[in-house]
């Protein structure tokens, strides 16, 4: 049995009060006005995220069916949407930058706000590296065309360096963890569970996090074909509202969510709770705004400047505001 770990009670109570979340759970979704019993939404998910979240938060009893499709990065979500194999997915701001350049068939309909302290540049515990400037000439792992690529470029530039000043090594998160454990990397820009494992199992030290370098906006991707279908659009709207309530629920009920995550991912509950207690901010899901679009354009412009893109990418046409009013949070 996985042991329970104490939560930061004061922060959880404050979050619950701020969101109006009762200790017993959250309100169920209002029934859509249309009969959606014949609708099946194909929804991309990451292991341990939306699927167990909806169940743990009491939001899983949808009036339509969900065909969950596990895809482990945003590029795959967009490729599936572009090939009409997915109705809804998610990821960071990075994959849609390339989608804009390639004129892919995808729309961005909402954003989640998640932890940026778990997006970090790490150094080995036995390394003399103490700051980003110390990365000069060192072997630094990252995941190409992801948030780690973006914030590492920003951190290097702030220190007067660029990718030309380091030995950059592009690896998948799993391969990066193995390389870091073997000592094949001096430092590693990484996110998610693999970064936590590097810290807890291999004593990695955090040089900098994504705070101040990433917006914290993680877009929700939608299939334009689904958006243009009356019933599927209604189902998507209902699912987004459920996810919005579920994300608010996380902040006051994380232990329950951590248990559900752990059951699916096998990551220890204690590690998940530690990540939550050290988070950069509370979880939420909100609508598209002008600020969100501007932030995304800054990402695209940065990637063009560092040579990752072969030309400019205009991201504004990707953003679809038809769920904006549906997802507006109530005034504080």
C-alpha angles and dihedrals in degrees: 000000000000111000121240118243127205118257129219091266098189093053092046093051091048091050092048091050093047092053097037091239113162119220090243094058140271135300116277120247116273112250112260116245093236129067103255098170091111094051123101117189118204103216127185116220141175120231109274098010131085099002098055090034093061091047096047093047095049094247100112099094096095124173088229132050124260120211101200115210116189112219118165103212141033094246090062091048091054093044090052092049091047089052091048092245095118136042100194135017142148146213142135128309090263106076093051089056088065090040089057091051091049095042091238121183100250136114130203111223107169142357134232121209114218143165118304096181087074090060100078148153107232134195127203114262092240094047126111088222110120103159141017092265088062089065091080108124092001131125105255122183123210140153111254118237094010137102090275090058090050101047093041089056090049093048093048092049090050088055092049093256138109137195087275089066096056136049098251116201117192111209138157113256092256094047090045091055091051091048092048091050092050093050094247089127128053093198138004135206104207145144139209131016094340091061090050091050090051088055100042100037103030103027096243115182122222114236096176137343130218091263109120093015103060126051094223089233114133110183126222110226123216136189111244089216090059091046091054093050111087098217097039090048090053090049091048091051091051092048092050090052090050091050090048091055091044093052090051089049092056092069094062100030107038097138090061090048092046090055091051091047092048092051089058102035103030088226106143115260090232092059091050092049091049090054091049094049090052095046122137093228144338124292121256144154120219145166131273113278136178090254091054092053092047091051091052092050089053089057091052092048092049092052090051091051094053092047100250091119121051092217144353121309121205106205098179095089090058094063115091118192101189091113094044097106092040091057101040108129116232116260114268 
